Each structure stands twice: as C-alpha cells, then as structure tokens.
Amino acid sequence: MLLKFRLRSEKELSCRLKEKKFQAPVIREVISFLKERRFLDDREFARMWVASRAGRPWGPCRLRQELRLKGVSQEIIDEELQRLQENFPEAETVSRIARSRFERLCGREPEKAKRRVYGYLIRRGFSPASVRDALENL
C-alpha cells in the first residue's frame, strides 16, 4: 500500500515497516525482494522527487536536504541535481522569482523589499550567491 501512492526511498520504507513493528530480518527481506523486482529504486525515487519539486520554485539546497532526509545516497543526489541544473539553470530561475516577488512588494522601501525577497529565496533553497546576483540586477 505504501508504494501505491508514490515512490519511496529504501530508508522511508524501512522506517515505515519498523513503525509497523516488523522485525529487522523481515524488513531486509522485503526491501531486497522489492529491489530485485525494481519496485524500490533510490535513483528513480530521487529523479521523480526532483522532477515533482522542479515545477515549484525549490532550490538545489532545499532539494539536497530533502533527499538526504529521505536516505538517498550523496552520489545519486549529486547526479540528479546536476541533471536539474541542466534543465533549470538556477540563475535564471532565481532572477525570474526575485523579479516577480519584488514587484509584489513595490509599495515598500526598496531595501526592505530586497531583504524580504532575499529571505524568501534562501528559505526556498537557492544559493546565497545566486540570490545576491539576482537582487543586484533588479
């Protein structure tokens, strides 16, 4: 039932099975069985996770953190974020979002508006350097 709604990482599935009071040998066997039949694949999970988040303005730092929490290996995370950077260049995305957020705050002092936009973009997971560059170009 857990795999019916969305893909899961190995760690997620393992934790959920532990919550349901399954013993460690049973959990290992289930995970092994699912991996053999390709129902459980961290690489595919990471690819789908990044793709689902790319439509929303989430930055690579945020995605990296989410995938780490899901138990995905660093190698897979790096590969998927590299693929994301090829399709959605961070600088362009940050500039577009910064411009639209700044326009919404047009009635405020420019410095205060820039601070708010900066905080918003940092919380969304974009790198401080790309955010500063985008704000300088406003």
C-alpha positions as CSV (number, residue, x, y, z in Angstrom):
1,M,0.0,0.0,0.0
2,L,2.9,2.4,0.7
3,L,4.2,2.1,-2.8
4,K,0.8,2.5,-4.4
5,F,0.6,6.3,-4.0
6,R,4.2,7.4,-4.7
7,L,7.7,6.0,-4.9
8,R,9.5,5.6,-1.7
9,S,13.2,5.5,-0.8
10,E,14.7,2.5,0.9
11,K,15.1,4.4,4.1
12,E,11.5,5.6,4.1
13,L,10.1,2.1,3.5
14,S,12.4,0.7,6.2
15,C,11.3,3.3,8.7
16,R,7.6,2.7,7.9
17,L,8.0,-1.0,8.3
18,K,9.8,-0.5,11.7
19,E,6.9,1.7,12.8
20,K,4.5,-1.2,11.9
21,K,6.6,-3.4,14.3
22,F,8.1,-5.6,11.6
23,Q,11.4,-7.4,12.6
24,A,14.7,-6.4,11.0
25,P,15.2,-9.6,9.1
26,V,11.7,-9.3,7.6
27,I,12.4,-5.7,6.6
28,R,15.6,-6.6,4.9
29,E,13.9,-9.4,3.0
30,V,11.1,-7.2,1.9
31,I,13.4,-4.5,0.7
32,S,15.6,-7.0,-1.1
33,F,12.5,-8.5,-2.8
34,L,11.3,-5.1,-3.9
35,K,14.7,-4.0,-5.2
36,E,15.1,-7.2,-7.2
37,R,11.8,-6.5,-9.0
38,R,12.6,-2.8,-9.4
39,F,9.7,-1.6,-7.2
40,L,12.2,0.1,-5.0
41,D,14.9,2.2,-6.6
42,D,16.5,5.2,-4.8
43,R,17.8,6.6,-8.2
44,E,14.3,6.5,-9.7
45,F,12.9,7.9,-6.4
46,A,15.3,10.8,-6.5
47,R,14.6,11.5,-10.1
48,M,10.9,11.7,-9.5
49,W,11.3,13.7,-6.3
50,V,13.4,16.3,-8.1
51,A,11.0,16.4,-11.1
52,S,8.0,16.9,-8.9
53,R,9.7,19.7,-7.0
54,A,11.2,21.5,-10.0
55,G,7.8,22.8,-11.0
56,R,7.6,24.7,-7.7
57,P,10.4,27.1,-7.1
58,W,12.6,24.9,-4.9
59,G,16.3,25.4,-5.0
60,P,19.1,22.8,-5.1
61,C,20.0,23.3,-1.4
62,R,16.4,22.5,-0.3
63,L,16.2,19.5,-2.6
64,R,19.5,18.2,-1.4
65,Q,18.4,18.4,2.2
66,E,15.1,16.7,1.5
67,L,16.7,13.8,-0.4
68,R,19.3,13.4,2.4
69,L,16.4,13.1,4.9
70,K,14.8,10.5,2.7
71,G,18.0,8.5,2.9
72,V,19.2,8.8,-0.7
73,S,23.0,8.5,-1.2
74,Q,25.1,11.5,-1.9
75,E,26.2,10.2,-5.3
76,I,22.5,9.9,-6.5
77,I,21.7,13.3,-5.1
78,D,24.6,14.9,-6.9
79,E,23.6,13.3,-10.2
80,E,20.0,14.3,-10.0
81,L,20.8,17.9,-9.0
82,Q,23.3,18.1,-11.9
83,R,20.5,17.0,-14.2
84,L,18.2,19.6,-12.7
85,Q,20.8,22.4,-13.2
86,E,21.0,21.4,-16.9
87,N,17.2,21.8,-17.4
88,F,16.5,24.6,-15.0
89,P,19.5,27.0,-14.6
90,E,19.5,28.3,-11.1
91,A,20.4,31.9,-12.0
92,E,17.5,32.3,-14.5
93,T,15.0,30.8,-12.0
94,V,16.2,33.0,-9.2
95,S,16.1,36.1,-11.3
96,R,12.6,35.3,-12.5
97,I,11.3,34.6,-9.0
98,A,13.1,37.6,-7.5
99,R,11.6,40.0,-10.1
100,S,8.1,38.8,-9.5
101,R,8.4,38.8,-5.7
102,F,10.0,42.3,-5.8
103,E,7.1,43.6,-8.0
104,R,4.6,42.4,-5.4
105,L,6.4,44.4,-2.7
106,C,6.6,47.6,-4.8
107,G,4.9,49.8,-2.1
108,R,7.7,49.1,0.4
109,E,11.1,50.7,0.8
110,P,13.4,49.1,-1.8
111,E,15.9,47.9,0.8
112,K,13.2,46.3,2.9
113,A,11.7,44.6,-0.1
114,K,15.1,43.3,-1.2
115,R,15.6,41.8,2.3
116,R,12.3,40.1,2.2
117,V,12.9,38.7,-1.3
118,Y,16.4,37.5,-0.2
119,G,14.9,35.7,2.8
120,Y,12.2,34.1,0.7
121,L,14.7,32.8,-1.9
122,I,17.1,31.5,0.7
123,R,14.3,29.6,2.5
124,R,13.3,28.1,-0.8
125,G,16.8,26.6,-1.1
126,F,18.6,28.8,-3.6
127,S,22.3,29.6,-3.1
128,P,23.2,32.9,-1.4
129,A,25.5,33.8,-4.3
130,S,22.8,33.4,-7.0
131,V,20.2,35.3,-4.8
132,R,22.7,38.2,-4.3
133,D,23.4,38.3,-8.1
134,A,19.7,38.4,-8.9
135,L,19.0,41.1,-6.4
136,E,21.8,43.3,-7.7
137,N,20.3,43.1,-11.2
138,L,16.9,44.3,-10.0
